[in-house]
Amino acid sequence: MTLFDDIQDMQATIFNHVPAYPRYYRALFIGDECTESHIVSVPTEPDVAEATDVDELAVERWIPLYTQNAVGIFDVRQVSFKVFTKDGVFTNKIEAVSRQPSAFFQDRIKNLVWYGNVLVVKHDSAGHIGDLTEEDKPFAEKIALR
């Protein structure tokens, strides 16, 4: 769940990180429960002074990749589950899923269900990262909506 308050908290956490990140780039962030996009600071990896590739950014600060809250991408037809109740009794019934579709995408695209956060990073044709500006924001949103 990423609401506006969560975005502010994450920005503060990133800026107060010890050791400090060497560089930050501005990118477009669409939180899963936000109805609007936001420009956020994305740090480089700790040992990178200037990002020449998206892989050199610490995107996991905004897109949780390796946490229990990360949204995995999988085909449910190829996955089988064994679900146990709190008492350890086997059941094949899943009663509730707590994830909600992205409010930003639901408001703008019919017949699309998207789960999780989206981060749009500006780069040139060689892959060098640049700062996304307010003027870039409408174009970046169009990219996200494609």
Beta strands, then each sheet from edge to edge (+ up, - down):
strand 1: 24-30
strand 2: 38-43
strand 3: 83-84
strand 4: 90-91
strand 5: 118-120
strand 6: 122-123
strand 7: 129-130
sheet 1: 2+ 1- 5+
sheet 2: 3+ 4-
sheet 3: 6+ 7-
end
